[in-house]
């Protein structure tokens, strides 16, 4: 098992673990500083030959990202790496120069930090799309993305695709994102029985992802973390084979977040590991 200590994953690594980290972030929700503990891990799974997932923990920005690439023949990994790299670069550039001109207009209904998060994802989308248009070998590549951005007045979540964010609070696990998938569209349009959902023939069809078009709609929401909250970001390699009750039980009973991440991935592999699996866990702890 390789240990990942920098901000960039080594290309084509099949199994990368991020060491646990801590940082201080102000939180209006609890009226003071909370320490954020974070750990992440990715694994190729049991069925795939290479890992198309990527994740990044940008500690100095309070930014945590999971991206699940698609496209095959390594193009998925290229797309997911482009996404996390573009986000990191944009956040670094705007941290050093807050007055920097953005390529997209701000949504006046949203604050500066939420617009910053959305713009970073839109830039990532355009980078992937343009690269795929220039290189025939990359045609059709794309990636999901889910990001958590800790700011002074809370936490912004943003996502495109079917990678998810969950929140564990007061012994309960709640999914905070809505999948941009064909299955979820069918569920919203009409009632499906549990058996019909289980046997749905196009579970892996994504209706929104980075790289599909030159523009993309990004869903966001603002959360107010409380002490002891745990936020779980993951690709569908975890949320597919592992049930919500199992996720809850594993995180609640793990001694620390690094152990929890490893056990979540282990459970996904025990259940067949049909896809790449990536987990990032962040816990808010009183300073």
N, C-alpha and C positions, 0 to 999 in steps of 0.2 A: 504494500500500500504506500503510495507516494504521499509526501506531505507538502502541501501548497502553502507557501509563506508570503508570496508576493501578491500583487493585485491581479496578475494575469495568470490564467491557467496555462500550463504547457500544452502546446497543440497536440491534439489526438491522444491525450492521456485518457486511459480507460477508467482510472479510479483515482480521484483527487480529494483530499480531505483538507479543510481549512481548520487551523488551530483556533480554539475558542479565544475571543477577545472581549474586552470591556471598554466602554467609553462613557463619558458623562454627557447627558442631553437635558436641557431644561424642559420641564413639563408643567404647563399651566393646569393640567387636569388634577395634579396632586399637589400643586402649590410649591414646587421646589425641584431640586435636581434628582433625576433618577439615573442610575447606572445601567447602561444597556449591555447585557451579556449576549454574545452572538457566536454561533457556530454553523458551519456549513459542510456538506459532503455531497459528492456526486459519484455515481457508480454506473457501469455499462449495463448492468442487468444480466439476465441469464440467456437471453435469446439474440441479442444484437452483437455484432462484431466490432463496432466502434461507438463512441459516445458522442452524440450530437447535442447534448446539454452543455450549458455553461452557467456559472454563477459568479457573482462578484460582491465583495464586502468592502465598500468604500468608506472606511471608518471615519475619515476626517470630514466627510459630508453627511454622515448618518444615512447613507444610501445602501440598500441591499437589493440585489437583483437576481432573478432566476430566469433563464431563457432556454426554451426547448426547441431546437432546430428541426427543420424538415427539408427534405429534398434528396436524401440519399447520396451515395458516392462521395461522402465527406462534405457535400454542400451544406447540409444542415448544420454541421459544426461550424463552418465558415460563417453562416448567417447568425448563429447564436453568439459567436465570438464578436462579430461586427457590432451586434446590438449592445453587449456589455461594454465594449471598448468605446463606442460612440457616446454612451451615457457617461462613462467615466471622464472622457475628454471634455464633454460639454460642461459637466459640473465643475471640473477643474478650471476651465476657462472662465466661467461665470463667477466662480468664487474669487478669482484674482481681479476680475473686472466686471463688477455688477452693472455698469453702464453699457456694457458691450451690446451692440446691435444684434438682435436675433433675426433669423431668417423667416420667422413666423410672427404674425401679429398677436399680441396678448389678448386673451379673452377678458374683457373688462369686468365680467361677472365673477371672475376668479382672482385670487390674490397672486402676488409675485411668485411665491414658492411653488404653488400648484401649477402655474403657467410654466415655470422652469422645468418641472418634472414632465409635463406634457410635451414641451418643446424638445427635450432631450430624446424622448421616445419617437417623436415625429422625425427628428434628424436621423435616428437609427434606422427607421423605416426607409427613408429616402436613400441612405447609403446602401442598404441591402438591395433595394429595387434597382438603383443605378448600376450597381455591380453586376447584377443578374442580366440586365439589358446589354451590358458590354461584353460579357463572357458567356457564350452559348453553353458552356459546361455547367454554368450556375443557374440556368433558366429554371424557374419554378422553385428556387430555394426560398425559404422563409423561416420565421421563428415566432413562437409565442414569447411574451415577456410579462413578468409581473415584478413590480418594484414597490418597495417601502421606503419612504423618505421622512426621517424624523426631523421636525422643525420645532420652533419654540412653542407654538400654540397647538401642537399635536403631532399626528402622523398622517401623511398623505399616502394612500395606496393608489396604484395605477396598474392597469393590465390590458393586454390585448391577447386574445386566444383562450386556451383552456388550462393554462397553468393557474394555480390558485393561491389565495391567502386565506388562512384560517386564524381565528383568535381563540385562545384558551383563556377563559376567565371564570373564576368561581367554580371550577370543576366541570365546566361545560365547554365543548368545542363548537364553534360557529363558523361556517363558511362565509367569507365577506365578499367574495367575488362571484360573478356569474359567468359561466362558461360561454365563450363565443363559438359554439359548436352546433352542428346540424341536429344532434340528439337533443340538446337543450332547446333549440327552436321548436322541435316537434313536441317536447314536453310542455312548452308554453302555449302552443297552438291547440293542443287537444290532450285529453287525458290518456296516458299510457299506463297499462298495468305494470307491475313490477317485472313480470315475465317478459313483456314486450320491451321494456327498457333493457333488461339483461340480454335479450336476443337481438337488439337493434343492429342491423347489418352495417351501419356506417358510423360507428362510434368515434372513429378517428378523424372524421371529416370536420375541419375547422372552417368557420365562415368568416373569421377575421384574424389576420396575422400580419406581422411585419414583413414587408417585401412583396405582398400580393399586388399592391397598387402604389402609385407615387405619393398617395396621401393615405392617412389612416385615422380612424376615430379612436381616441383613447378614453377609457372609462376611469374615473377617479372618485375617491371618497375621502373624507377627513375622519380620522379616528382620534379619540382621546384616551391614550393608554393610562392604565392604573397600575399601581405597584403590584407585582407578581403576574401581570399579563404576559402571555407568551404568544408571539405572532409566528406562524408557520407558513413559509413560502415553499411551494413545491411544483414540480412538473407532474404531468399526469401519469408518469411511471410510478409515482407513489399513490396518488389519489384513485387510480384505477384499481390496482390489486389489493389495496389496504382500506378497510372500512373506516369510517369516522370513529366509531367506538374503539377500534384497535389503536388508531392514532392517539386518541385521548389517553387510553390506558398506558401506552408506551411512554408518552411524554410525562404523564403524572408520576410514573414510577421510576423514571431514570434519575440517576444521581446528579447529572449535569446535562447541559445542552449537547455537548459533543457525544456523550453516550446515547442521548435520545436520538440524535441524527443517525448514528450508526445502527441503532436498533430499528428505527423506522425503515431504513434501507434493507436491513436484514430481513424484516418481515415481508417487504415487497418481493424480495428474492425467494423467500420461503414459499410465497404464493405464486411462484412461476416466473417472476421477474421478466415480464414480456417486453419491457421497454427500458430505456435509460431512466435512472432515478436520481433526482436532485432535491435536496432539502436544505433550506436555510431557516434557522430558528433564532429568534431574538426575544429576550426576556428583559422586562423593566423591573429593576431592583432599586429600593431606596438607597440613596448615596450615603 
